[in-house]
Amino acid sequence: MNPAAETRPSSELPSLVPGAPVFLFSGQGAQKPGMGADLFDVKEVAETLACASDVFGFDVAGLMANAAPERLDDTRYAQPALCALSVALARALAARGVEPAAVLGFSLGQASALAASGMLSCEATFAFVKERSRLMAEAAAAHPGAMSALLKADEAGVQALCDECAQGDVLVPANFNCPGQIVIAGTSAAVERAEAAWAASGKRFSRLATSGAFHSPLMAEAAEGLAAYLKDVAFEEARVPLVCNVDARPLAAADARDHLVRHLTSPVRFEQSVQALAAAGADTFAEVGFGGVLFGLVKRIDRGVGRACVQDRESLEAFCGAQASRREAASSVTRSEQELS
C-alpha cells in the first residue's frame, strides 16, 4: 500500500459536535459599500485588513468603506474585499473562543475557508485570491458571459434546458444553491435563450449582476493560469473539515491544487454540501462575511438547523454570547454527569 494513502484524511465527514457552528463564507456578489465598517477597530479585524492591504497592494478597509459600487463590484476588488472581511471575522470569532466544527465557502468563500481551516496562512490565502481574481477578471473580459438563477428548478430539468438552448455555445448549470434554485452560466446569447425558454414554461428567473460566466468552461483560461500558480503553493491538512464546493466532501491537502483549479469551471454544490454537513450532525450554520445570502439558502435547504449571520459588531457580539452560553451549558451537563458517576 502507498504510505501516503495510509495517512490521507478520510473523504467522509466525521460526526460533528452538536451546537458547534459550521462557518459559511460569503461569495462574490455579496459585497456592498460600507460593509464591515463598524468592525475596523476590532483588533483581529484591523490586523487582518492590514495584512490584506499589504498583499493586495491597496487599502482594503478604505475600499470597503469608500469605494463606489461599480468599483467594488469589479472582480479584482470584490474578491479581495469579501475574502479579507470573512477571514477577519473568523479570526475575531476564534479570539473570542468560537471555533468552527467545519467550514464551507460559496465560490470565492472557498478561499476564505482555506485560511479559517489552517490549510493556508492569511498571507498565502490573500496572495491566492489576488491571482484568482486577476485571472477570472481577464477570462471574463476575453470570453464575456452571464449567469442567471432559475427558480422552481431541478437538476435534470436544468441540464435538459442547457442541452436544448446551448446551440453550440457554452451553457451549463453553475451553482446548486438550494432546493428549487439553480444558477446557469454561459455566453450571453445562450443564457438569454434559456431564460426565454424558462419563462415560456411559466417559471421565473433572475439575472445575476456578475462580470462573467463563473464556474463554466468560459473560465478555462483562468483555470490554466491558476494551475500554474498553485504549483508553488504548499497546503497544510485542514484543522477542521473544509467541505469542497466541487464534490461536497472534505478537502485533503493532496487534492487542494486539483480541486481549486477545477473549482473555476465546475458547479458550486452548496446545497449538497450543507446536506452532507447536516447528515454528519451539524445543527448550527453561521455565515461569516457579508450579505446574508447563505443564511437564507440554508433555511431553504434544512429548516431544522440553527442559523446566524455574523457581519457587523452587533451580530459578532451576539453570536459570541450565544456560543459562550452553549459551551457553559454543555460544561454544566458534563460536570453533572461526572458527579453522578
Legacy VTK file of the C-alpha trace (Angstrom):
# vtk DataFile Version 3.0
C-alpha trace
ASCII
DATASET POLYDATA
POINTS 341 float
0.000 0.000 0.000
1.128 3.530 -0.757
2.296 5.086 2.574
0.753 8.417 1.556
-2.610 6.737 1.139
-2.428 5.394 4.692
-2.200 8.897 6.149
-4.579 10.563 3.698
-7.576 12.110 5.512
-10.923 10.366 5.047
-13.135 11.673 2.260
-16.115 11.238 4.579
-17.168 13.791 7.166
-16.657 12.782 10.807
-19.506 13.157 13.276
-19.743 16.817 14.270
-20.333 18.138 17.786
-23.944 19.331 18.234
-24.156 23.083 18.695
-20.649 23.768 17.380
-21.061 26.075 14.375
-20.209 25.465 10.754
-18.695 28.661 9.347
-20.072 29.623 5.933
-18.058 32.119 3.875
-19.770 34.551 1.513
-19.284 34.508 -2.236
-18.803 37.256 -4.802
-21.927 39.344 -5.270
-22.499 39.858 -1.536
-20.291 42.984 -1.436
-21.700 46.401 -0.591
-20.019 49.767 0.087
-19.617 50.312 3.816
-19.587 46.615 4.695
-17.711 45.809 7.875
-17.075 49.479 8.703
-18.092 49.203 12.364
-15.604 46.335 12.813
-12.487 48.190 11.710
-11.396 48.896 15.290
-11.707 45.237 16.370
-8.106 44.107 16.915
-8.235 40.931 14.813
-10.147 42.678 12.039
-7.705 45.593 11.891
-4.721 43.234 11.822
-6.230 41.073 9.086
-7.201 44.012 6.887
-3.693 45.456 7.280
-2.233 42.116 6.164
-4.649 42.017 3.225
-3.722 45.552 2.207
-0.038 44.637 2.165
-0.693 41.621 -0.084
-3.236 43.204 -2.432
-1.376 46.488 -2.738
-4.263 48.782 -1.854
-6.110 49.902 1.277
-8.724 47.179 1.707
-10.524 48.895 4.597
-10.622 52.130 2.617
-12.043 50.278 -0.382
-14.766 48.667 1.717
-15.699 51.944 3.367
-15.458 54.400 0.478
-15.436 52.711 -2.940
-18.168 53.461 -5.433
-20.423 50.437 -6.061
-19.116 49.905 -9.589
-15.517 49.702 -8.348
-16.367 47.362 -5.503
-18.305 45.157 -7.945
-15.183 44.717 -10.098
-13.941 41.136 -9.603
-10.412 42.408 -8.880
-11.720 44.332 -5.870
-14.837 42.410 -4.837
-12.968 39.168 -4.196
-10.182 40.715 -2.061
-12.655 42.758 -0.001
-15.046 39.897 0.715
-12.301 37.400 1.463
-10.484 39.794 3.787
-13.647 40.561 5.757
-14.567 36.873 6.092
-11.089 35.883 7.264
-11.005 38.845 9.656
-14.322 37.862 11.212
-13.247 34.222 11.546
-10.128 35.370 13.409
-12.209 37.646 15.662
-14.515 34.740 16.487
-11.586 32.430 17.254
-10.070 35.048 19.571
-13.349 35.004 21.497
-13.414 31.239 21.846
-15.685 30.435 18.909
-14.079 27.748 16.758
-15.872 26.087 13.827
-16.776 22.411 13.701
-16.305 22.630 9.924
-16.039 25.303 7.228
-17.747 25.750 3.877
-17.382 28.557 1.381
-19.549 29.534 -1.558
-17.398 30.017 -4.667
-14.956 32.767 -3.572
-15.785 31.770 0.014
-13.796 28.601 -0.551
-10.661 30.756 -0.383
-11.717 32.220 2.969
-12.270 28.657 4.184
-8.656 27.799 3.336
-7.470 30.361 5.877
-10.063 29.517 8.535
-9.248 25.809 8.331
-5.479 26.356 8.510
-4.792 24.941 5.040
-3.182 28.269 4.082
-1.896 31.204 6.111
-3.701 34.526 5.825
-0.889 35.882 3.639
-0.956 32.853 1.324
-4.762 32.990 1.122
-4.744 36.644 0.103
-1.987 36.026 -2.453
-4.096 33.195 -3.895
-7.171 35.440 -4.106
-5.124 38.211 -5.735
-4.102 35.850 -8.527
-7.525 34.171 -8.737
-9.390 37.466 -9.074
-6.954 38.744 -11.727
-7.246 35.592 -13.801
-11.033 35.459 -13.543
-11.385 39.139 -14.500
-9.160 38.608 -17.544
-11.072 35.484 -18.591
-14.397 37.303 -18.203
-13.146 40.154 -20.392
-11.831 37.768 -23.051
-14.867 35.479 -23.002
-17.955 37.515 -21.992
-20.834 35.664 -20.433
-23.707 35.824 -17.995
-25.324 33.970 -15.109
-28.995 33.570 -14.249
-30.790 31.946 -11.309
-33.645 29.664 -12.330
-36.467 29.210 -9.828
-38.553 26.052 -9.342
-35.637 24.212 -10.905
-34.339 20.667 -10.593
-31.018 19.290 -11.831
-32.400 17.086 -14.600
-34.659 19.825 -15.933
-31.895 22.427 -15.920
-29.455 20.091 -17.659
-32.067 19.411 -20.358
-32.643 23.159 -20.741
-28.909 23.776 -21.151
-28.607 20.986 -23.722
-31.531 22.444 -25.684
-30.546 26.114 -25.547
-26.760 25.923 -25.919
-26.911 25.634 -29.717
-23.143 25.351 -29.913
-22.457 27.951 -27.225
-21.371 27.357 -23.623
-24.333 26.872 -21.250
-24.096 24.829 -18.053
-25.516 24.517 -14.522
-23.111 26.588 -12.379
-24.487 26.834 -8.825
-26.719 24.394 -6.959
-27.907 26.901 -4.370
-30.843 25.249 -2.632
-33.931 23.182 -3.499
-35.641 24.864 -6.428
-32.824 27.323 -7.226
-30.082 26.536 -9.726
-27.868 29.087 -11.469
-26.834 28.656 -15.095
-23.782 30.217 -16.748
-22.663 30.618 -20.329
-22.457 33.011 -23.232
-24.909 35.887 -23.034
-26.842 34.653 -26.074
-27.209 31.140 -24.666
-28.318 32.421 -21.256
-30.888 34.673 -22.933
-32.281 31.693 -24.886
-32.510 29.656 -21.691
-34.248 32.489 -19.832
-36.792 32.855 -22.624
-37.499 29.115 -22.655
-37.779 29.046 -18.873
-40.215 31.960 -18.889
-42.229 30.315 -21.665
-42.711 27.298 -19.387
-44.262 29.574 -16.767
-41.232 29.724 -14.458
-39.248 32.679 -13.136
-35.571 33.572 -13.388
-33.282 36.301 -12.052
-30.250 37.558 -13.969
-27.231 37.878 -11.664
-25.077 41.014 -11.572
-21.813 39.214 -12.295
-18.967 40.275 -14.560
-18.626 36.863 -16.199
-19.848 33.288 -16.573
-18.127 31.893 -13.495
-17.994 28.130 -12.844
-18.322 27.378 -16.545
-15.946 26.412 -19.370
-15.602 30.134 -20.173
-13.226 30.242 -17.184
-10.900 27.618 -18.712
-8.054 30.081 -19.339
-8.280 31.293 -15.741
-8.112 27.686 -14.563
-4.959 27.094 -16.620
-3.306 30.158 -15.114
-4.337 29.171 -11.599
-2.904 25.675 -12.088
0.463 27.205 -12.942
0.331 29.495 -9.900
-0.622 26.733 -7.469
2.364 24.562 -8.403
4.428 26.554 -5.900
1.793 26.738 -3.140
2.046 24.317 -0.196
-1.126 23.289 1.639
-1.439 22.004 5.200
-4.063 19.478 6.248
-7.179 21.226 7.498
-7.524 21.545 11.286
-11.295 21.242 10.856
-13.089 19.711 7.863
-13.257 22.011 4.846
-16.095 20.850 2.627
-15.221 21.483 -1.011
-17.671 23.013 -3.482
-16.557 20.638 -6.224
-17.706 17.357 -4.659
-19.306 18.253 -1.278
-16.595 16.283 0.539
-13.783 17.204 2.943
-10.765 18.592 1.108
-7.387 16.914 1.649
-4.124 18.807 1.195
-3.065 16.411 -1.562
-6.197 17.283 -3.564
-6.244 21.029 -2.934
-4.491 22.156 -6.126
-6.621 19.989 -8.408
-9.890 20.926 -6.701
-9.165 24.664 -6.600
-8.391 24.619 -10.331
-11.487 22.543 -11.157
-13.499 24.882 -8.969
-13.323 27.656 -11.584
-15.055 25.566 -14.268
-17.145 23.206 -12.088
-20.513 23.898 -10.475
-20.759 25.035 -6.849
-22.541 22.244 -4.967
-23.625 24.303 -1.990
-26.939 22.538 -1.392
-25.275 19.127 -1.397
-22.524 20.389 0.929
-24.970 21.693 3.535
-26.919 18.443 3.336
-23.719 16.431 3.909
-22.811 18.559 6.920
-26.299 18.228 8.412
-26.149 14.456 7.911
-22.862 14.459 9.873
-24.570 16.174 12.806
-24.106 19.889 12.072
-27.035 21.778 13.566
-25.754 25.370 13.567
-24.596 27.317 10.499
-23.116 30.812 10.717
-22.447 32.932 7.641
-19.183 34.719 8.402
-18.791 37.597 5.975
-21.407 39.872 4.483
-24.774 39.900 2.778
-26.722 37.092 4.428
-27.252 35.220 1.147
-26.003 31.897 2.544
-28.047 32.462 5.716
-31.137 32.474 3.501
-30.093 29.487 1.398
-29.523 27.300 4.449
-33.091 27.961 5.589
-34.363 26.601 2.283
-32.053 23.569 2.440
-32.786 22.486 6.023
-35.285 24.341 8.221
-34.291 22.228 11.219
-30.843 23.774 11.730
-29.905 26.943 13.578
-28.650 29.891 11.538
-26.748 33.074 12.189
-25.196 35.837 10.101
-22.044 37.421 11.536
-21.287 40.565 9.541
-21.079 43.562 11.905
-20.282 44.466 15.515
-23.753 43.701 16.842
-24.006 40.267 15.235
-20.424 39.389 16.231
-21.098 40.120 19.892
-24.486 38.386 19.839
-23.113 35.214 18.267
-20.146 35.081 20.639
-22.517 35.457 23.569
-24.774 32.685 22.318
-21.837 30.347 21.784
-20.434 31.116 25.249
-23.813 30.209 26.779
-23.876 26.978 24.774
-20.403 25.983 25.948
-21.260 26.759 29.579
-24.434 24.682 29.361
-22.525 21.774 27.838
-19.865 22.068 30.534
-22.522 22.007 33.268
-24.009 18.821 31.834
-20.566 17.213 31.751
-19.880 18.186 35.389
-23.243 16.781 36.473
-22.581 13.509 34.670
-19.158 13.233 36.306
-20.662 13.850 39.757
-23.292 11.154 39.198
-20.670 8.662 38.095
LINES 1 342
341 0 1 2 3 4 5 6 7 8 9 10 11 12 13 14 15 16 17 18 19 20 21 22 23 24 25 26 27 28 29 30 31 32 33 34 35 36 37 38 39 40 41 42 43 44 45 46 47 48 49 50 51 52 53 54 55 56 57 58 59 60 61 62 63 64 65 66 67 68 69 70 71 72 73 74 75 76 77 78 79 80 81 82 83 84 85 86 87 88 89 90 91 92 93 94 95 96 97 98 99 100 101 102 103 104 105 106 107 108 109 110 111 112 113 114 115 116 117 118 119 120 121 122 123 124 125 126 127 128 129 130 131 132 133 134 135 136 137 138 139 140 141 142 143 144 145 146 147 148 149 150 151 152 153 154 155 156 157 158 159 160 161 162 163 164 165 166 167 168 169 170 171 172 173 174 175 176 177 178 179 180 181 182 183 184 185 186 187 188 189 190 191 192 193 194 195 196 197 198 199 200 201 202 203 204 205 206 207 208 209 210 211 212 213 214 215 216 217 218 219 220 221 222 223 224 225 226 227 228 229 230 231 232 233 234 235 236 237 238 239 240 241 242 243 244 245 246 247 248 249 250 251 252 253 254 255 256 257 258 259 260 261 262 263 264 265 266 267 268 269 270 271 272 273 274 275 276 277 278 279 280 281 282 283 284 285 286 287 288 289 290 291 292 293 294 295 296 297 298 299 300 301 302 303 304 305 306 307 308 309 310 311 312 313 314 315 316 317 318 319 320 321 322 323 324 325 326 327 328 329 330 331 332 333 334 335 336 337 338 339 340
